[in-house]
């Protein structure tokens, strides 16, 4: 089972919804894959972070933003070639990252500005 499949299994195990994987290899030099999921509570966000850190530690894949503040309904975990975003539902719909990641035209300035909303 690949690391991505294991991550997906962890997210499904803790009952996250709308788990979506975006292949970014043709769109961005920043990352290969972006995963986006929806949590129903801050407890689920905390559980996701804990379980994902444990899984990635086993694979010797280090988190590049370990000190980033993740409160406020958006958990962002940057592993370089893989970025995981877990949102509370209202934050996912507000930031609308899915539409940006799905679009054929991908402008890095749009991503830089998404966090400034």
VENWO-V560297 format. One record per helix or strand of 2 or more residues. SS is the DSSP state (~ for helix, > for strand). FROM is the first residue (numbers start at 1). LEN is the number of residues. If there is no record, write none. Layout:
# VENWO-V560297
ss=SS from=FROM len=LEN
ss=SS from=FROM len=LEN
This chain:
# VENWO-V560297
ss=~ from=3 len=11
ss=> from=17 len=7
ss=> from=33 len=7
ss=~ from=42 len=17
ss=> from=74 len=5
ss=> from=82 len=7
ss=~ from=89 len=7
ss=~ from=97 len=6
ss=~ from=108 len=7
